[in-house]
Amino acid sequence: MTAVGNPEVLQVHEVPIPTIQQDTELLIRLKAAGVNPIDTKLRQRGTFYPDRMPAILGCDGAGIVEAIGSGVQHFRIGDEVYFCNGGIGGHPGNYAEYAIVSEQFAAHKPKSLSFAEAAAAPLVLITAWEALYDRGRLEAGRNVLIHAGAGGVGHVAIQLAKLQGASVCTTVSAEEKAEFVKQLGADHIVLYTQTDVVKATLDWTNGEGVDLTFDTVGGKVLSQSFAATSLYGDVITILAPDANTDWKTARDRNLRISFELMLTPMLKELAKAQQEQAKILKQCTRLLDQGQLKIHLNQTFPLSQAAAAHQLLETGSAIGKIALITESFEF
């Protein structure tokens, strides 16, 4: 990323291969990198470290361990791994051929996933897991509303909610996406382009509202979430509230509001919290390899076409995830 701006600021550059600095680090030859909305926002607005430019974006990565520090205990050269680390402007990201990652922040790649699928997984897995299980304390028998269920985070959240024994209502923008989330197990589907989301949710719950709402969209959707959630219920959002947020409804309904930003451990350099996130990935590896959880990869692009990947993501039309393929990259 050579400057703040449109996708064209993502340009191919040759930089030195990173080297291991700590004895617990892994040098990973990347096979693929996930593309997430945070990447497009950082490109548009600037990274969290604006003085460190140019920057390499990409929080998610998957690849093969090529070298290890002398203190590494859990990985060997040749191991296939996936992780969420770097890409916010400080530590270099994964739109690259190589990355350095502490072994504490990595997990063995699910055997059932391709490298591209694995690279698309970590950020959305951790986000949905933390939001539903840690923030929302989701239990069996609860009703859940998940906004944008066909999106990257949303399609994982539907599956995690169903695994916990919850009933799921989700919003989508088109019939194609409705069919997709139905296959994931969604119990009630609302086309928000045609139907009032709050009314549809209240009708589904006999006027009471859902026990938990997960907002992956932000803006007016957060206020809709308050109105669609039961008294004393939970609302979790991954976006910052805007100036028009209807806090009065949230207060009147005595809602518990939580924020989910899975980047906090990286932003605040909380090593133990990042280790906990790696543990989440390890649990998800088991679920993925058992077929209980799936990652839908919509499309892949060569690393040299990162700008095109951003353009597609910003249309909002993609179902599931997008990844960059770094293998056999030609400079």
C-alpha positions in Angstrom: 0.0 0.0 0.0 1.9 3.0 -1.3 -0.6 5.7 -0.2 -4.1 6.2 1.2 -6.7 5.9 -1.6 -8.5 3.7 -4.1 -7.5 0.1 -4.9 -4.9 1.2 -7.3 -2.6 2.3 -4.4 -2.0 -1.5 -4.0 1.1 -2.0 -6.1 3.6 -4.8 -6.5 7.0 -4.1 -4.9 10.0 -6.3 -4.2 11.2 -6.3 -0.6 13.7 -8.4 1.3 12.5 -11.7 2.7 11.9 -11.2 6.4 14.2 -12.9 8.9 13.5 -14.6 12.2 14.4 -12.2 15.1 13.0 -14.1 18.1 13.6 -17.8 18.9 9.9 -18.5 19.0 9.2 -17.2 15.5 8.3 -19.0 12.3 9.3 -18.0 8.8 6.3 -19.0 6.6 6.2 -19.3 2.9 2.8 -18.0 2.2 0.5 -19.8 -0.2 -2.5 -17.5 0.2 -3.8 -14.4 2.0 -7.3 -13.6 3.1 -9.0 -10.4 2.0 -11.2 -8.7 4.6 -13.2 -5.4 4.9 -10.6 -4.1 7.4 -8.1 -4.2 4.6 -10.2 -2.0 2.4 -10.8 0.4 5.3 -7.1 0.7 6.1 -6.4 1.3 2.4 -9.1 4.1 2.3 -8.3 5.8 5.6 -4.8 4.9 6.5 -3.3 2.2 8.7 -3.0 2.3 12.5 0.6 3.3 12.0 0.5 6.0 9.3 4.1 6.9 9.7 5.2 3.5 8.5 4.6 3.6 4.8 4.5 1.9 2.4 2.6 -0.9 4.2 1.8 -4.5 3.5 -1.8 -5.3 4.2 -3.5 -8.6 4.9 -4.2 -9.9 8.4 -5.0 -13.5 7.4 -2.5 -16.0 6.0 -1.8 -19.6 5.3 1.4 -21.4 4.2 4.2 -23.7 4.9 6.8 -23.3 7.7 10.2 -22.7 6.0 12.3 -22.0 9.0 12.0 -21.9 12.8 13.6 -20.2 15.7 15.7 -22.2 18.2 12.9 -22.1 20.8 10.0 -23.2 18.7 8.3 -26.2 20.3 5.0 -26.9 18.4 5.9 -26.6 14.7 8.4 -28.2 12.4 9.8 -27.1 9.0 7.2 -28.3 6.4 4.2 -27.9 8.6 1.1 -26.3 7.1 -0.3 -23.4 9.2 -2.8 -20.6 9.2 -3.1 -17.5 11.3 -4.2 -13.9 11.8 -1.3 -11.6 12.4 0.1 -8.4 11.0 -1.4 -6.3 8.2 -2.6 -3.2 10.2 0.4 -1.1 9.5 2.9 -2.1 12.2 3.9 -5.7 11.5 4.0 -6.5 7.8 0.9 -8.3 6.5 0.3 -11.3 4.3 -0.2 -9.8 0.8 3.3 -11.2 0.3 5.3 -14.4 -0.4 6.8 -14.6 3.1 5.8 -13.7 6.7 7.2 -13.9 10.2 4.8 -15.1 12.9 5.3 -16.1 16.5 4.5 -19.8 17.0 2.0 -18.8 19.7 -0.2 -17.0 17.2 -0.4 -19.8 14.6 -2.3 -23.0 14.3 -2.0 -26.1 12.1 -4.0 -25.7 8.9 -7.1 -27.8 8.7 -6.3 -30.8 6.4 -9.7 -30.6 4.7 -9.1 -27.0 3.5 -7.0 -25.7 0.6 -4.5 -23.0 1.4 -6.8 -20.4 -0.1 -9.8 -21.5 2.1 -7.6 -21.6 5.1 -6.2 -18.1 4.5 -9.8 -16.8 4.2 -10.7 -18.3 7.6 -8.9 -16.9 10.7 -10.3 -13.4 11.1 -13.9 -14.3 10.5 -13.7 -17.5 12.6 -12.2 -15.6 15.6 -14.6 -12.7 15.2 -17.8 -14.8 15.1 -16.5 -17.1 17.9 -15.7 -14.2 20.2 -18.9 -12.4 19.4 -21.3 -15.3 20.0 -19.5 -17.4 22.5 -17.4 -14.9 24.5 -19.4 -11.6 24.3 -22.9 -13.1 23.8 -22.4 -16.2 26.0 -24.7 -18.0 23.6 -26.6 -21.0 24.9 -28.7 -23.7 23.4 -32.3 -22.8 22.8 -31.7 -19.1 22.3 -33.0 -17.1 19.3 -30.3 -15.2 17.4 -30.5 -12.5 14.7 -27.4 -12.4 12.5 -27.2 -9.5 10.0 -25.6 -10.1 6.6 -25.6 -13.9 7.0 -24.1 -14.5 3.5 -21.0 -12.3 4.3 -17.6 -13.4 5.5 -18.3 -13.2 9.3 -22.0 -13.8 8.9 -21.8 -17.2 7.2 -19.5 -18.5 9.9 -21.6 -17.0 12.7 -24.7 -18.9 11.4 -22.9 -22.1 11.6 -21.4 -21.4 15.1 -24.8 -20.4 16.4 -26.4 -23.6 15.1 -23.5 -25.7 16.6 -24.4 -24.2 19.9 -28.1 -25.2 19.5 -29.5 -21.8 18.8 -32.3 -20.9 16.3 -31.1 -18.4 13.7 -32.7 -15.6 11.9 -30.5 -13.8 9.3 -30.8 -11.0 6.8 -29.7 -11.1 3.2 -30.0 -8.8 0.2 -31.0 -11.3 -2.6 -32.6 -14.7 -3.3 -29.2 -16.2 -4.2 -27.9 -15.3 -0.8 -31.1 -16.6 0.8 -30.5 -20.0 -0.7 -26.9 -20.0 0.5 -27.8 -19.2 4.2 -30.6 -21.8 4.1 -28.0 -24.4 3.3 -26.0 -23.2 6.3 -28.9 -24.0 8.5 -30.6 -20.6 9.0 -34.1 -21.1 10.4 -35.6 -17.8 9.2 -34.4 -15.6 6.4 -35.3 -11.9 5.9 -34.7 -10.2 2.6 -34.0 -6.7 4.0 -34.4 -5.1 0.6 -38.1 -6.2 0.5 -39.1 -6.6 4.2 -38.9 -4.6 7.4 -36.3 -6.4 9.4 -37.5 -5.4 12.8 -41.1 -6.4 12.1 -40.0 -9.7 10.5 -37.9 -10.5 13.6 -40.6 -9.6 16.1 -43.1 -11.7 14.1 -40.7 -14.6 14.2 -40.4 -14.3 18.0 -44.1 -13.7 18.7 -43.4 -10.0 19.4 -40.6 -10.6 22.0 -37.5 -10.1 19.9 -34.4 -12.3 19.7 -32.2 -13.1 22.7 -29.1 -12.0 20.9 -28.4 -9.9 17.8 -25.1 -9.9 16.0 -24.5 -6.7 13.9 -21.9 -7.1 11.2 -23.1 -4.1 9.1 -23.2 -1.0 11.4 -24.9 2.3 10.7 -28.7 2.2 10.9 -28.5 -1.6 11.3 -27.3 -1.2 14.8 -30.4 0.8 15.8 -32.6 -1.9 14.1 -30.8 -4.4 16.2 -31.9 -2.7 19.4 -35.5 -2.7 18.3 -35.4 -6.3 17.3 -33.8 -7.6 20.5 -35.8 -8.8 23.5 -35.8 -6.9 26.8 -32.6 -7.6 28.7 -31.1 -9.1 25.6 -27.6 -8.9 24.0 -26.5 -6.9 21.0 -22.9 -7.4 19.7 -21.5 -5.2 16.9 -18.2 -5.3 15.0 -18.6 -1.6 13.8 -18.3 1.7 15.5 -21.7 3.4 16.2 -22.5 6.5 14.2 -24.0 9.8 15.5 -27.6 8.7 14.7 -27.5 5.5 16.8 -30.8 5.0 18.7 -29.3 4.6 22.2 -32.7 5.5 23.8 -34.3 2.2 22.6 -31.2 0.3 23.8 -31.5 1.8 27.2 -35.3 1.5 27.4 -35.0 -2.2 26.6 -32.1 -2.6 29.1 -29.9 -4.2 26.5 -26.4 -5.4 27.1 -24.2 -3.9 24.3 -20.9 -5.4 23.4 -18.2 -4.5 20.9 -16.2 -7.2 19.0 -12.9 -6.1 17.5 -10.7 -9.1 17.1 -7.8 -6.9 16.2 -7.5 -5.5 19.8 -4.9 -8.0 20.9 -2.7 -7.1 18.0 -3.4 -3.3 18.4 -2.6 -3.4 22.1 0.2 -6.0 21.8 -1.6 -8.4 24.1 0.3 -11.6 23.6 -1.8 -13.7 25.9 -5.0 -12.6 24.1 -3.5 -13.5 20.7 -2.6 -16.9 22.1 -6.2 -17.3 23.1 -7.2 -16.5 19.6 -4.9 -19.1 18.2 -6.6 -21.6 20.6 -9.9 -20.7 18.9 -8.3 -21.5 15.5 -7.2 -24.9 16.9 -10.8 -25.7 18.0 -12.1 -24.5 14.6 -9.5 -26.8 12.8 -11.2 -29.7 14.5 -14.7 -28.6 13.6 -13.6 -27.9 10.0 -11.9 -31.3 9.6 -15.0 -33.0 11.1 -17.2 -31.3 8.5 -19.2 -29.4 11.2 -18.0 -26.0 9.9 -17.3 -24.8 6.4 -15.6 -21.8 4.9 -17.2 -20.6 1.6 -14.5 -19.2 -0.7 -16.2 -17.0 -3.3 -13.2 -16.2 -5.5 -9.5 -16.1 -5.6 -7.1 -13.6 -7.3 -3.4 -13.7 -8.0 -1.4 -11.6 -5.6 -0.7 -9.1 -8.4 -4.4 -8.5 -8.7 -5.0 -7.4 -5.1 -6.6 -4.2 -6.3 -9.2 -6.2 -8.2 -9.9 -8.3 -5.1 -10.6 -5.0 -3.1 -12.8 -3.8 -5.9 -15.0 -6.9 -5.7 -15.1 -6.9 -1.9 -16.3 -3.2 -1.9 -19.2 -4.0 -4.2 -20.8 -6.0 -1.3 -22.0 -8.6 -3.8 -19.7 -11.4 -2.9 -21.0 -14.4 -0.9 -18.5 -15.7 1.7 -14.8 -14.8 1.4 -12.1 -13.7 -1.1 -8.5 -14.7 -1.1 -5.2 -13.9 -2.8 -3.0 -16.7 -4.2 0.6 -16.0 -3.6 2.1 -19.3 -4.8 4.0 -19.2 -8.1 3.9 -15.4 -8.1 5.6 -13.8 -11.0 7.1 -10.4 -10.2 
